[in-house]
Amino acid sequence: MVLSLPFRLCPSVRRAVIPAVAVWLCSAVSPALAHPHIFVETGLRLEMDGAGHVVGIEVTWTYDELYSLLVLEDLELDDDYDGALRPDEIEKLSGFDLNWAAEFAGDLYLFPAAGADISPEDETGALALGAPENRGARFSEGKITTVHYRAVPAQAAEGLRLRAYDPTFYTAYEVSGRVDAPAPCRGLVNKPDLERAYAEVERRLGGRSAEVDDYPEVGAFFAETLVISCDPAS
């Protein structure tokens, strides 16, 4: 999910990673804390047309303080260490996490309302979203925040389901309470079954250490499911 040269610098990374940051993340984290490594507060704002169809999603990512610091150091930003970025530094930061490999889904999955119930890791029914369009970045209180937009093939809002997650669970996304939809619609958050999620990790590891190179892709089991609900027209 971040600036890329290679797409997979350590076995579990499913995003582009700044080289210096990747080396640290792949070597310095304790096996006991093997996953996740990066924590992202995620905001989702639905954009709708005049007919009430969802036509786009604005995605806001706020990175944890440690990862933000590593990114700033790698991009050589905030060299005066005052905790503020100049306009030229913001310009350099903006879009740093949008250099995606072709197969990267952006860790965002949108499912149509009419579809069958989705299993935790079934992405086959997800709608194809547009390429990311940069909408800027900022740095505040030690955290980097970036915003991008994904176009959506027009869909009726009622019953749409969204899931934000990294399949490898290298990155953890927290979406609760940050879903905006034009009235009369709103996003309802269904929490994951964490007991089941951790049991799935143990089952797939099969007694192996969590530091194995082929860490199982369990991110979907930890993901929230956001369901769009709209009041009927009066």
Secondary structure, DSSP 8 states (H G I E B T S, - for coil): ----SSS-SSTT--S---HHHHHHHHHSS-GGG-S--EEEEEEEEEEE-TTSEEEEEEEEEEE-HHHHHHHHHHTT--TT-SS---HHHHHHHTTTT----TT--TTEEEE-TTS----TT--TT-------EEEEEEEETTEEEEEEEEEEEEEESTT-EEEE--TTSSEEEE-TT-EE--TTEEEEEE---HHHHHHHHHHHHTT--TT-TT----GGGG--EEEEEE----
